[in-house]
């Protein structure tokens, strides 16, 4: 029995993970003072969220994003879990590109872009962890249901 990827479910999982992941990072920043986001060319809220990231609130939400998106789409494929997990933080590199493109060319932005993106990759590893936990739960559930039948 070969494992196949259902592309519609994969796209759905990516969309769910990206939306929940965005709110996992940006959600805590809603309560931050607005003066911190004045330097942003695009989305001061995301700027504040990235500058003042709170790991204790953000990382569990990223794990939840990967877990939830994989459970909803019910895919047990390893590649699906990895892609969905990576999608939890996809909004951050997109934001950094938009901030550079739409920003004032006289102001240097994102001078440490490769390091910034490595940090975003590290954040997405928590989404991958959640997606793999969901994949294991789905596989265990399938195994138990086939054992009882």
C-alpha positions as CSV (number, residue, x, y, z in Angstrom):
1,X,0.0,0.0,0.0
2,X,1.7,3.2,-1.1
3,X,1.1,6.5,0.5
4,X,-0.4,9.2,-1.7
5,X,-0.8,12.9,-1.1
6,X,-4.2,14.3,-1.6
7,X,-3.4,17.8,-3.0
8,X,-6.7,19.4,-2.0
9,X,-6.2,18.3,1.6
10,X,-2.6,19.4,1.5
11,X,-3.6,22.9,0.2
12,X,-6.3,23.0,2.9
13,X,-3.8,22.1,5.5
14,X,-1.3,24.7,4.3
15,X,-4.0,27.4,4.4
16,X,-5.2,26.5,7.9
17,X,-1.6,26.3,9.2
18,X,-0.7,29.6,7.6
19,X,-3.7,31.4,9.1
20,X,-3.4,30.0,12.6
21,X,0.4,30.5,12.5
22,X,0.0,34.1,11.5
23,X,-2.3,34.7,14.4
24,X,0.0,32.7,16.7
25,X,2.8,35.2,16.0
26,X,0.7,38.4,15.6
27,X,-2.0,37.7,18.2
28,X,0.1,38.6,21.3
29,X,1.3,41.8,19.7
30,X,-2.1,43.3,19.7
31,X,-1.6,44.4,23.3
32,X,1.8,45.9,22.6
33,X,2.3,49.7,22.6
34,X,1.7,51.1,19.1
35,X,4.8,53.3,19.2
36,X,7.0,50.2,18.6
37,X,5.7,49.7,15.1
38,X,6.4,53.1,13.6
39,X,9.4,51.9,11.7
40,X,7.5,49.3,9.7
41,X,6.7,50.0,6.0
42,X,4.2,47.3,5.9
43,X,2.0,46.0,8.7
44,X,3.2,47.6,11.9
45,X,1.4,44.9,13.9
46,X,3.7,42.2,12.4
47,X,6.7,44.4,12.9
48,X,5.8,44.7,16.6
49,X,5.1,40.9,16.8
50,X,8.5,40.0,15.4
51,X,10.5,42.6,17.4
52,X,8.8,41.6,20.7
53,X,8.2,37.9,20.2
54,X,7.0,36.1,23.3
55,X,8.0,32.4,23.0
56,X,5.8,31.2,25.9
57,X,2.7,32.3,24.1
58,X,3.8,31.9,20.4
59,X,5.5,28.5,20.4
60,X,2.6,26.5,21.8
61,X,0.3,28.2,19.4
62,X,2.6,27.2,16.5
63,X,2.6,23.6,17.7
64,X,-1.2,23.8,17.9
65,X,-1.4,25.2,14.3
66,X,0.5,22.3,12.9
67,X,-1.4,19.8,15.0
68,X,-4.8,21.2,14.2
69,X,-4.2,21.6,10.4
70,X,-3.0,18.0,10.1
71,X,-5.8,16.6,12.2
72,X,-8.4,18.5,10.2
73,X,-7.0,17.3,6.9
74,X,-6.5,13.7,8.2
75,X,-3.3,13.1,6.2
76,X,-0.9,10.5,7.6
77,X,1.9,11.1,5.1
78,X,5.3,12.4,6.4
79,X,5.7,14.9,3.6
80,X,2.2,16.3,4.2
81,X,3.1,16.8,7.9
82,X,6.4,18.5,7.1
83,X,4.9,20.9,4.5
84,X,2.0,21.8,6.7
85,X,4.3,22.4,9.7
86,X,6.5,24.7,7.6
87,X,3.5,26.6,6.5
88,X,2.8,27.7,10.1
89,X,5.4,30.5,9.8
90,X,5.2,31.2,6.0
91,X,3.7,34.6,6.6
92,X,6.9,35.9,8.3
93,X,9.2,35.7,5.2
94,X,6.4,37.0,3.0
95,X,6.0,39.9,5.4
96,X,9.8,40.6,5.3
97,X,9.8,40.7,1.5
98,X,6.8,43.1,1.4
99,X,8.4,45.3,4.0
100,X,11.6,45.6,1.9
101,X,9.7,46.2,-1.3
102,X,7.2,48.7,0.0
103,X,9.6,50.4,2.4
104,X,11.5,53.6,2.0
105,X,14.6,52.8,-0.1
106,X,16.7,55.3,1.9
107,X,16.2,53.3,5.1
108,X,18.1,50.0,5.4
109,X,15.7,47.2,6.3
110,X,16.3,43.6,7.1
111,X,20.1,43.9,6.9
112,X,20.4,40.4,8.5
113,X,17.9,38.8,6.2
114,X,19.5,35.3,6.1
115,X,19.6,35.2,9.9
116,X,16.1,36.5,10.1
117,X,14.9,33.7,7.8
118,X,16.8,31.1,9.8
119,X,14.9,32.3,12.9
120,X,11.6,32.0,11.0
121,X,12.7,28.4,10.0
122,X,13.3,27.7,13.6
123,X,9.9,28.9,14.5
124,X,8.3,26.8,11.9
125,X,10.0,23.7,13.4
126,X,7.4,24.0,16.2
127,X,4.7,23.8,13.6
128,X,6.4,20.7,12.1
129,X,6.5,19.2,15.6
130,X,2.7,19.7,16.0
131,X,2.1,18.3,12.5
132,X,4.1,15.2,13.3
133,X,2.3,14.7,16.6
134,X,-1.0,14.8,14.7
135,X,0.3,12.4,12.1
136,X,1.3,9.9,14.9
137,X,-2.1,10.3,16.5
138,X,-3.8,9.6,13.2
139,X,-1.6,6.5,12.6
140,X,-2.3,5.2,16.1
141,X,-6.0,5.8,15.7
142,X,-6.0,3.9,12.4
143,X,-3.9,1.0,13.9
144,X,-6.3,0.7,16.9
145,X,-9.4,0.8,14.6
146,X,-7.9,-2.0,12.4
147,X,-6.9,-4.1,15.5
148,X,-10.5,-4.0,16.9
149,X,-12.0,-4.9,13.6
